Amino acid sequence: MSSIDFLVKLRDAAQMIADACNEQLEKTAPPEAQEHRWDPEAIKWEQAEGAKGLFQAYPARDTKPEQTIDYTNLIADLNQHQGRLNKNGFFYWKFPIGITIVRKKAKR
């Protein structure tokens, strides 16, 4: 067996172990410790501009949000993180008053 074959098999084995660990953690974690799953691309963001530049908001001004699972889970996730969080290169926050969620590219 070449060293490349060995490394490929080792990598695959390590991935299988990591997948098994994640599966077990998901099964045994208490409900409050489980991450809320939501797809930010399923939310209909509206472009807006404020004093600090461009951002995206949902729902659009003067509209009510659709109570989708993604929106509901995003709200729950934000509530668990004091109204602010980073995910997939975006910074999300909830306005203290109202139902509006805002996101913009996270600064690196």
C-alpha positions in Angstrom: 0.0 0.0 0.0 1.4 3.4 -1.0 1.5 6.3 1.5 -1.2 8.1 -0.5 -3.6 5.1 -0.2 -2.9 4.9 3.5 -3.7 8.6 4.0 -6.9 8.3 2.0 -8.0 5.3 4.1 -7.0 7.1 7.3 -8.9 10.2 6.3 -12.0 8.2 5.4 -11.9 6.3 8.7 -11.5 9.6 10.7 -14.5 11.0 8.8 -16.6 8.0 9.7 -15.6 8.3 13.4 -16.5 12.1 13.3 -19.9 11.3 11.7 -20.7 8.7 14.3 -19.8 11.1 17.1 -21.9 13.8 15.7 -24.9 11.5 15.3 -24.6 10.3 18.9 -24.2 13.8 20.2 -27.4 14.9 18.3 -29.3 12.0 19.8 -28.2 12.6 23.4 -28.0 16.3 23.6 -30.7 18.0 25.7 -33.2 20.0 23.6 -31.8 23.4 24.9 -28.3 22.5 23.7 -29.4 21.5 20.2 -28.7 24.1 17.5 -31.8 25.4 15.8 -31.6 24.5 12.1 -32.5 27.2 9.6 -31.5 28.1 6.0 -30.8 31.8 5.6 -31.3 31.5 1.9 -34.9 30.4 2.4 -35.7 33.8 4.0 -36.8 36.6 1.6 -34.2 39.3 2.6 -34.8 42.9 1.4 -31.9 45.2 0.6 -31.7 48.3 2.8 -29.2 51.0 3.7 -28.5 52.5 7.1 -26.0 54.9 8.7 -23.4 52.1 8.6 -24.0 50.9 5.1 -25.9 48.3 3.2 -27.6 45.4 4.9 -30.5 43.0 4.4 -33.6 42.9 6.5 -36.6 40.6 7.0 -39.5 41.2 6.9 -39.6 44.2 4.6 -40.7 47.5 6.1 -44.4 47.6 6.9 -45.0 43.9 6.3 -45.6 40.9 8.5 -43.1 38.0 8.4 -44.2 34.6 7.0 -44.0 32.2 9.9 -41.8 29.7 8.1 -39.7 27.1 10.0 -36.5 28.9 8.9 -37.7 32.3 10.3 -39.0 30.7 13.5 -35.8 28.8 14.1 -33.7 31.9 13.3 -35.6 33.8 15.9 -35.1 31.0 18.5 -31.4 30.8 17.6 -31.0 34.6 18.0 -32.9 34.5 21.4 -30.4 31.9 22.6 -27.5 34.1 21.6 -28.8 37.4 23.1 -30.1 38.6 19.8 -26.8 38.4 17.8 -24.9 35.7 16.1 -22.5 34.9 13.2 -23.2 32.1 10.7 -21.8 31.3 7.3 -20.0 34.6 6.8 -22.9 36.8 8.0 -23.6 38.7 11.2 -27.3 38.5 12.2 -29.1 40.5 14.8 -32.6 41.2 16.0 -33.9 44.7 16.6 -34.8 45.1 20.2 -38.3 46.4 19.4 -40.3 44.6 16.7 -39.9 41.5 14.6 -37.2 42.6 12.2 -34.1 40.5 11.6 -31.1 42.1 10.0 -27.9 40.6 8.4 -24.8 41.8 6.8 -21.5 40.3 5.7 -19.4 39.6 8.8 -16.1 41.5 9.1 -13.1 39.2 9.1 
